[in-house]
Amino acid sequence: MTQLYRAIVAMYPEKYRDLFAAEMQTTYNEAAANAKRKGAMANVRFVVREWVGAALGLLQERLASWTGGDSYMAESLAEIETAEPFTDVSDLQRRLRLLIQGIEWAIAHHDFVKARLYCERERVIRRRLEMLLCDPFQELS
């Protein structure tokens, strides 16, 4: 079963594979092991859902690379939000919760570019939160 998933991932555009193939395979392997522990029917549902999701993601990325050339990855990277000035811990914590939800949604929908963007943004927010917690009178903007 893993071989078919690996074959689907191998058909993704090269730039996409370079960035996300290892992450996709690791996530699949961990989720597959979890599904197997839940029983045969859970495993079958998981495998079908993942293969279909990977195949649809493959189609989406191939179409994006054909219509946008190499720029489709660059456009996604440009979606990173500009840094907003946060004034307190609750703002940062709220933003972190939203980013984590975004990461989970993106991974569940095989949108690994978006997941990576949300992860990068999460790191920035976490650094700001650490700075604020270390020195509450520090200006973060």
C-alpha positions in Angstrom: 0.0 0.0 0.0 2.8 2.4 0.8 4.4 1.7 -2.6 1.3 3.1 -4.4 1.3 6.2 -2.3 5.1 6.6 -2.9 4.4 6.2 -6.7 1.8 8.9 -6.6 4.1 11.3 -4.7 6.9 10.6 -7.2 4.7 12.0 -10.0 4.3 15.4 -8.3 6.3 18.3 -9.9 10.0 18.2 -9.0 10.1 21.4 -7.0 7.1 20.3 -5.0 8.6 16.9 -4.4 11.9 18.4 -3.3 10.1 20.4 -0.6 7.4 18.1 0.5 7.9 14.4 -0.5 9.7 13.3 2.6 7.2 15.1 4.8 4.3 13.6 2.9 5.7 10.1 3.2 6.5 10.4 6.9 3.0 11.7 7.6 1.4 8.9 5.6 3.5 6.2 7.3 2.6 7.5 10.8 -1.1 7.8 9.9 -1.1 4.4 8.3 0.3 2.8 11.4 -2.4 4.6 13.5 -5.1 3.4 11.1 -3.9 -0.2 11.3 -4.2 -0.2 15.0 -7.8 0.9 14.7 -8.8 -2.2 12.7 -9.3 -3.4 9.1 -12.2 -1.1 8.1 -10.4 2.0 9.5 -7.3 1.0 7.6 -9.3 0.6 4.3 -11.0 3.9 4.8 -7.7 5.6 5.5 -5.9 4.1 2.5 -8.7 5.0 0.1 -8.9 8.5 1.5 -5.2 9.1 1.3 -4.7 7.7 -2.2 -7.6 9.8 -3.5 -6.3 12.9 -1.7 -2.8 12.3 -3.0 -4.0 11.7 -6.5 -6.2 14.9 -6.4 -3.2 16.8 -5.0 -1.1 15.5 -7.8 -3.6 16.7 -10.4 -3.8 20.1 -8.8 -0.1 20.6 -8.6 0.5 19.3 -12.2 -2.2 21.7 -13.4 -0.7 24.6 -11.4 2.8 23.9 -12.7 1.6 23.6 -16.3 -0.5 26.8 -16.2 1.8 28.8 -14.0 5.2 27.4 -14.8 7.6 27.7 -11.9 5.8 30.7 -10.5 3.1 28.7 -8.8 5.3 28.0 -5.9 6.5 31.6 -5.7 3.0 32.9 -5.6 2.2 30.6 -2.7 5.2 31.9 -0.8 4.1 35.5 -1.3 1.0 34.7 0.7 2.9 34.9 4.0 1.2 37.6 6.0 3.1 40.8 6.9 4.0 41.0 10.5 1.3 42.6 12.6 2.2 44.5 15.7 1.0 42.5 18.7 0.7 44.2 22.0 -0.1 41.4 24.5 0.3 37.7 25.2 -3.4 37.0 24.5 -3.1 38.4 21.0 -0.2 36.1 20.3 -1.8 33.1 21.8 -5.0 33.6 19.8 -2.9 33.9 16.6 -1.0 30.7 17.5 -4.3 28.8 17.9 -5.5 30.0 14.5 -2.2 29.1 12.8 -2.2 25.6 14.3 -5.8 25.1 13.1 -4.6 26.3 9.7 -1.7 23.8 9.7 -4.0 20.9 10.6 -6.6 21.9 7.9 -3.9 22.2 5.3 -2.3 18.9 6.1 -5.7 17.2 6.1 -6.4 18.6 2.7 -2.9 17.8 1.3 -2.1 21.4 0.8 1.5 21.1 2.0 2.6 24.5 0.6 0.0 26.2 2.8 0.9 24.0 5.8 4.6 25.0 5.4 3.6 28.7 5.2 1.5 28.4 8.3 4.4 26.7 10.1 6.8 29.5 9.2 4.4 32.1 10.5 3.9 30.1 13.6 7.6 30.1 14.3 7.7 33.9 14.0 4.7 34.3 16.4 6.3 31.9 18.9 9.5 33.9 18.9 7.5 37.1 19.5 5.7 35.4 22.4 8.9 34.2 23.9 10.4 37.7 23.7 7.3 39.2 25.3 7.3 36.7 28.1 11.0 37.3 28.8 10.7 41.1 28.8 7.0 42.2 29.0 8.0 45.9 28.5 9.7 45.2 25.2 8.3 46.8 22.0 7.3 44.1 19.5 6.3 46.1 16.5 
